[in-house]
Amino acid sequence: MSEVQITIEQLELQLVSSKEQVELRNAAQRLWANRDFKKVILESFMRDECARYAQQAGNPGIPHTEREDAMAMAMASGHLKRFLSVIIQMGNNAEAQIGPIEDALDEERAKGEDE
């Protein structure tokens, strides 16, 4: 296999990966905008339930292990929000790379035709 063919295969894999990341980003954005997601996850869980867990974590009247569990649950909303944010950012970055990857593919394919 020639060096050009290897480069083409690598670029094609990068292109597929980038497009998959963009699709995942789009799904996360649709999810974030979904009315039911807002009601169940953003409001009920991330706001109300996690606040209750935070209060529970500060209650010295419950066993230490239960307070630790409550604190871990209170932090879950932050982890979920960060996870979705990372997916969106990675999708944005991937989308910005699609054009340059396609250009590089065209160049490599032209080199391959010259060989």
Phi and psi in degrees as a GROMACS rama.xvg file:
@    title "Ramachandran Plot"
@    xaxis  label "Phi"
@    yaxis  label "Psi"
@TYPE xy
-77.9337  164.094  SER-2
-61.9364  -36.69  GLU-3
-64.8452  -43.4395  VAL-4
-63.0084  -39.8596  GLN-5
-63.7628  -44.6529  ILE-6
-62.2279  -42.2094  THR-7
-60.5711  -45.5358  ILE-8
-61.8544  -41.6697  GLU-9
-64.1955  -43.1862  GLN-10
-64.681  -39.6844  LEU-11
-63.2899  -39.6032  GLU-12
-65.1627  -41.2872  LEU-13
-62.606  -39.7818  GLN-14
-64.5708  -45.1234  LEU-15
-61.4204  -45.9927  VAL-16
-61.3222  -43.7057  SER-17
-62.8961  -43.0247  SER-18
-65.4589  -36.6531  LYS-19
-65.5468  -39.8484  GLU-20
-65.5009  -36.9972  GLN-21
-65.9961  -42.0161  VAL-22
-61.9728  -41.1557  GLU-23
-65.4335  -41.8852  LEU-24
-59.0907  -45.8495  ARG-25
-61.1707  -39.5422  ASN-26
-65.0001  -41.9375  ALA-27
-64.2589  -38.8649  ALA-28
-67.2148  -40.4559  GLN-29
-63.316  -42.2768  ARG-30
-61.056  -48.0918  LEU-31
-59.7014  -33.4919  TRP-32
-85.0739  -12.1616  ALA-33
-67.5296  131.07  ASN-34
-59.1412  -43.0009  ARG-35
-67.4484  -38.7374  ASP-36
-61.425  -44.0289  PHE-37
-59.5561  -45.5319  LYS-38
-67.728  -50.331  LYS-39
-78.5048  -48.7057  VAL-40
-88.9285  -56.507  ILE-41
-66.9062  -45.0815  LEU-42
-86.7343  -59.4002  GLU-43
-66.8988  -48.4406  SER-44
-84.1563  -60.9418  PHE-45
-66.8209  -33.9138  MET-46
-93.2431  -60.3544  ARG-47
-76.4401  -54.0863  ASP-48
-67.2197  -42.2587  GLU-49
-68.0193  -31.8237  CYS-50
-65.6926  -40.0949  ALA-51
-63.3759  -42.1292  ARG-52
-63.4678  -39.3194  TYR-53
-62.6913  -41.3587  ALA-54
-64.8551  -40.8062  GLN-55
-63.0457  -38.2017  GLN-56
-64.4315  -26.1992  ALA-57
-92.2231  5.76117  GLY-58
-88.1978  109.217  ASN-59
-70.9892  -9.07529  PRO-60
-81.022  -6.07121  GLY-61
-110.125  156.059  ILE-62
-56.9736  150.14  PRO-63
-54.9989  -42.8683  HIS-64
-65.642  -36.3144  THR-65
-69.0713  -35.9902  GLU-66
-65.5714  -41.1529  ARG-67
-63.2261  -43.3698  GLU-68
-61.5383  -42.4152  ASP-69
-63.0905  -40.5397  ALA-70
-65.405  -40.2196  MET-71
-61.8864  -41.6983  ALA-72
-67.298  -38.2918  MET-73
-61.8003  -33.8129  ALA-74
-80.4515  -13.6081  MET-75
-58.4871  -37.5106  ALA-76
-63.4755  -37.9308  SER-77
-65.0496  -39.4946  GLY-78
-64.8981  -42.6374  HIS-79
-64.5421  -44.7824  LEU-80
-62.3272  -42.0241  LYS-81
-65.8588  -41.1696  ARG-82
-58.0704  -48.2214  PHE-83
-65.2831  -39.0148  LEU-84
-62.8856  -41.9497  SER-85
-64.7138  -41.8209  VAL-86
-59.4601  -43.3153  ILE-87
-66.7028  -44.1495  ILE-88
-63.8515  -43.177  GLN-89
-63.435  -38.6218  MET-90
-65.0047  -40.1433  GLY-91
-61.9407  -45.1712  ASN-92
-63.0267  -42.4028  ASN-93
-63.8913  -41.0819  ALA-94
-61.8912  -38.8924  GLU-95
-66.7154  -23.0165  ALA-96
-89.2433  -15.0033  GLN-97
-60.4577  -48.0668  ILE-98
-58.2103  -52.4637  GLY-99
-60.5214  -35.6035  PRO-100
-66.0019  -44.4249  ILE-101
-62.5619  -39.1503  GLU-102
-62.8636  -44.8473  ASP-103
-63.2961  -38.1884  ALA-104
-61.4852  -44.6145  LEU-105
-59.8765  -43.2442  ASP-106
-62.0748  -45.7139  GLU-107
-67.387  -37.8916  GLU-108
-65.5826  -36.942  ARG-109
-65.2546  -38.644  ALA-110
-62.405  -40.3888  LYS-111
-64.8912  -34.4883  GLY-112
-70.5667  -28.92  GLU-113
-74.4982  -22.173  ASP-114
